[in-house]
């Protein structure tokens, strides 16, 4: 770990492959390879080869192939990426080339090694920090909490948390980035949080051994002087349903530390109701798509159903994605306690450019 900016920015380094000027892609699936070739041509890459082997060269310093990998990571399924072999910057001589092709990794492996997207620099050399979005009490619009959202900066370009975690998960670096996100959020909020709550996103899959993996986050809270009961750890519904037993053991440890639990992106389906009963969260966050579907009658029914169940469990309800007064009034009538969205404030940094430290 290198220097920090007031404790709020972290820089971490990983070894990742550099840009490739040439790549060979092989597959026995001719249709799949033809689709890859179309994507490559659309990006302006010269394409040679036949039905089972593509030879791509990049005259843009490897940036074109990096863009291709980014596109393929989003367009191909894992099964499809596993069905393509890839050799980057292959040797030109016959025997060496044959040996490279025989041992070439799958495209899925190569994408993971490269952090999947052209934003590999975000993980290799990025500045990482948190921005904060206010959460307000709907009855009087007073700010009662802030949600921390991770951001990265590379080559002067900001990259959002969704892309950061997409890259990290595919590259096997999710636990490290998840920890950085938690601790960056805490350190960045320490100077100004006062009595407000701090919402921090975390994936239970990134916590393998709760006592060990969360020790540094517990220490960060102590160092920041933030009461542990102010920390609300958000767990996404999608990640929560993947391993119920592990989820509950991690949540139990959160609570043993005094932290509270929010269930994020809740809709009104059976899985959501089942999760609410199992997790018994302190906070329930209504999913943005559900909130933004209002005032549709079906959405009203679903929101009312979730609110009633959450309140029976003793949980507060946050309506996410509130962008208009009409929606704010609607979710208030339906019983939501808190609101979050552009109407109340966009995610914003709480640091000044003059305090910024960059180390190369």
N, C-alpha and C positions, 0 to 999 in steps of 0.2 A: 504494500500500500504506500502511496506517495503522499504528497501534501494534501491538507484539507483546507477548505475555505470556511473559517469560522466553525469547523466541524460539520458543516452542512453538505459540503461537496466531497466526494470520494473519487479517487482514481485507482483503478485496478488494471493489472496487465495479465494477459494470457498469450501463450504462443499460438498463433494462427498462421495458416499458409498465406503467402503473398498472392498478388494478382497473377493470373496465368495468361500467356500470350497465345497459347494454342491448346485445344482440348479435343480429345477423341471420345466419342460417345457410341457405345455399342449395345445392341439389344436384339433378341430374336423376335421381338414384337415389332413388325414393320410399321403398323399403324401408329404405335406409340412414338417410334423414332421419327416418323413423318410429322407428327404433331410438334415434337421438339424442334425439328428443322424449320417449321413454319414460324415458331416463336423466335428462333435465332435470326431468320431473315427479316422478320418484322422489326428486330432491334438493329438491323443493318450489318449483321455479321456475315461474312462470306462463308458459304456452306458447300463443302465438297463431300465426296463419298458415295456410298450406295445404300441399298435398302436396309442393311444391318449394321452399318458403320458410318458415322458422321465425322467429318474432319473440319473443325471450326478454327479460324484464325482471327486474331483481334489486333487491329492496327491502331487501337486507341489506348495503348499501354495497359491492357488487361481490364479496363473499365467496362468494355462491352460484354465480356464473358462474366464479369461480376454481376452486371445487370441481368444477364441470362439466368445465372444461378438464382438470383432473387425472384425472377418471374417463375422459374420452374418450381421453386419451393412453394409458391402459392398456387400454381396451377395443377401440379401433379399430386396424386394421393401417395401415401407412404408405400403402398404396394407397387404402384407404378414406378416410383423412384428406386425401389429395390430391384426392379427388373431392368435397370439400365446400368451398364458399367461405364466408368469414366476414368480417363487417364489425362492428367494435365501436364502440359509441356513435355510431351513424350520424346524419347530419343529418336534420332533419324535413322540409325542403322537397324537392319533387319532383325538380328538375333536379340539385340537389346530391346527393340520395340515389341517383339513377340513376347519376351519375358514380362515387360511392363503390362501388356494387355492381359496376360494370363493371371496376373496378380492384382489387376485393377480393382479398386473398391467399387461398391455400388454408388449410384448417385446420391442415395439417401445418406450414406456414410460421408461422402465428400461434402454434401451440404452441411451436415452437422459439424464437420471439421472446420468449415469456413464460417461458422456462425449463421449459415443459411442465406443471409442476404448481403447485399453490398454494404450494409451497415456493420460489417465485422469490426470496423474501427471503433464502433461504439463500445464494444466489449474489450477490444485490445488496448485502446488508448483514450477512451471517452472520459470527459468530465461528467459526473453524475450528481444530480441534486434533486431536491423536492420542490414542487410548487404546491400551493394550498388553495382549496376551494371552500368557501364558507358553507356551513349548514345552519339554517335559521329556524327559530321557533315560529311556526306558522301563525300563531295567535297574535304576536306582536312584532314579528320580523327581526327580533334580536338575534345576534350571532351567538350560538351556543357551542359550536364545534367547528373544526376544520378537517377536511380530508386531504391527506398528503398523497401526491401523485408523482411518481418518479419520471425524470427527464434526463436526456443525455445530449451532449454537444460534441460534435466531431466535424472537423474541417469547417467550422463556422455554421454548421447546420444543426438545428434542434431535432431530436428524434423522440417520439412519444413512448410512454411506458408500455403500451401494447406491443410495439415492435421490439422494444428491448427484451421483454419477457418471452416473446415468440422466439427470438434468436437464442436467448439463454436456455430455454427449455430444450430446443432442438439440439443445442450443442452440449447438453449435460451440465450446464452451469447455473441451473435454476436456484439451488440452495444458496449459492454465493450472492447472486443478484438479489434474491429475496431478502437476505440478511442486510445487504447494503441499503435496500429500500426502506426497511424498518428503521435502521439506525440513522440513515440520512434524514428521514422524516422527524425523528426525535430531536436530533441535534439542531436541525434547522428551525424547529419550532420553539426551542428552549427560551430564546430571548424575549419572546412576545406572546406566548400562549396564554399566560395568566390563568384564569379559572376555566377556560374553555376546554372541551374534550378534543382529543386528537384521534382521528380515524386513520388507520394504517392498513393497507392491503397486504395480505400474506396468503400464500398457498400452503395448506397443510402438508402437501406432498414434499415440500422443501424442508420440512422439519422431520428428520429421521429419528433422532434421539432428543426429545424435547428438553430434558434437563441440560444437556450439553449444548445443543444447537441454539437455545434461546438465552444462554447465560450472558453473552455479550450484549444482547438487546436489553436484558434486565439491568446490566451495568450501565448501559447508555442512558436509560431512564433515571437511574440514581445520579449519574454525573450531571444530567441536565436539570435535576431538581424538580422533575415532573412527578406528581403523585401517580402511582401505578393505576389507580382507579380511573384516571383520566384517559388512559389508553384504551381504545376500542379497536380490536383486530377484526378486520372485515374478511370473511370467507365467502368466496364466490360459490353460487349454487352448483355450477357445473363441476368444480373441483371437489365440492363436498360430497357429491353422490358417488364418486369413484371408489372410495374405500371408507365405508362408514365406521368400521372399527378403529382405524387409524385416526380418522377425523376426531372421534370422540375422545381418544386418549390425548391428542394434542390440545383440544379445547379444555380438557380437565386440567392440564398443566397451565394453560393461560389463566384459568380462573384461580388456580392455587397461588399465582403471582399477583392476584388482585386485578388482572386485566379483564375487560369485558369483551363480549363477542357480538359481532353483527353478522347477520346472514344477508349477503348481497345478491342483487339481481333476482329477487323473488318474484315469481309470477303466481298463478293460481292453480296450477296443475296438481295432480296427485303427488308427484315427487316433492313439490314445494311444501305441501301440507304435511307430508310424512317427515321431511327434514325439520320443519318447524317444531314438530312434536318431539323429535329425537334430540335436536340441538338445544332447544329451549333458549334461543338467543336473547340477549339483552336489548338488541336493536334489530329491526327488520327493515331492509331497504327495498322498496318497491322498484322493480326493474324499469329502466327508462322506456323501453318499447310499450310496456303496459301503461305507464303514466301518460305518454305522449299519444296514446290511442284515445284518451278522453277528449270529448264527452260521449264517446260511443257507449251505447247502453250495455253492451257486453263487457266492455272494459270497466264500466262503473260497477257492475255486479262482481267482477273479479277483484277489483280493488277493495270493495266493501267486505268481501269474504276474507281476504288476507288480513285486513285491518282488524276485523272482529276476532279472528283466531290469534293474531299477535297480541292484542290487548288481553285476551283471556289468559295468555301465557305470561303476562306482565311485561311485555316488550314495548318499547317505543317504536313508532313507524316513521320512516323517512321516505318521502316521495322524491325520487331522483328525476333529473331531466325536466325540471320545471322552468319553462322559458317564457311563459306568458301569464298575465294576471288571471286570465280565464282559467287556466289549468291550476294555478295556485288556489283560487277560490274553490275549484272543483274538489281538489284533494283535501282541502280543509273541511268542506262539507261532508266528505266521505270518512273523515275521522283521522286522517294522517296528523301526526304531531309535529313533524319537522319537515323542512323542504330544502332541496339542494338543486341548483341549476343556474343557467345563465341569467335568469331574472334576478337572482340574489348576488351573483358574482361569479366571474370566470376564474379558473385556476390561475394563480399569480405567484411569482417569486416574492420572497420576503427578504432578499439580500440586495445590496447595492453594487453596481458594476465596479466601483472603486475598491471594493473589498475582495474582488475576484483574484484568485491565485491560479496560475497555469504553469505546470512543470512538464517539459518535454523530455 
